[in-house]
Amino acid sequence: MFPFIAPPKRIPLLLRLGIWLSERMTGKTLLPPRLLAWYPKAAIGSGVMEALVAHEDGRMDKRMLKLIRMSASIAASCPFCIDMNSHEYRRYDITDEEAASLRGDVEQVTTFSEREKLAIAYTRLISATPLKFHPDMVEKVKAAFSEREFVILASTAAQVNYWARLIQALGIPPAGFGE
């Protein structure tokens, strides 16, 4: 499988450095930054956004953020995103049953906390088209999460959706994180 367009033959030095760093960290050749090199402003903006992603913040721990990223990837039906964001989910204490349930009914999984179920449900809303936020759901999220956590939840899901739409629009196949 190939992307819709090929990366440019010449990539500016600053972007080459960023690509080298991201590929060194992931151990994979990454087409998204290479293709974004066609328009350096988009590459730099996307790189800054990615560099500032939440990794852990109080009760928004690594497990919660991994569940949000996996849920958004699945909701957006992005094979690259699912591959990347589901990689090594067990390291985040996510069981096989929990991971599988993200494709369906999470309510039946007793190991999810109520906050996790709510975060998954809200992530699915953020990832749906058209966007519709029922006031009851918003109130539940506001009751369970602080304002800071609310923003981390929404921005993490939105970031995955940005990448999902960009990656699919460029025809980028999975990078093989799950191999």
Secondary structure by P-SEA (a helix, b strand, c coil): ccccccccccccaaaaaaaaaaaaaacccccccccccccaaaaaaaaaaaaacccccccccaaaaaaaaaaaaaaaccaaaaaaaacccccccccaaaaaaccccccccccccaaaaaaaaaaaaaacccbbbbaaaaaaaaaaccaaaaaaaaaaaaaaaaaaaaaaaaccccccccc
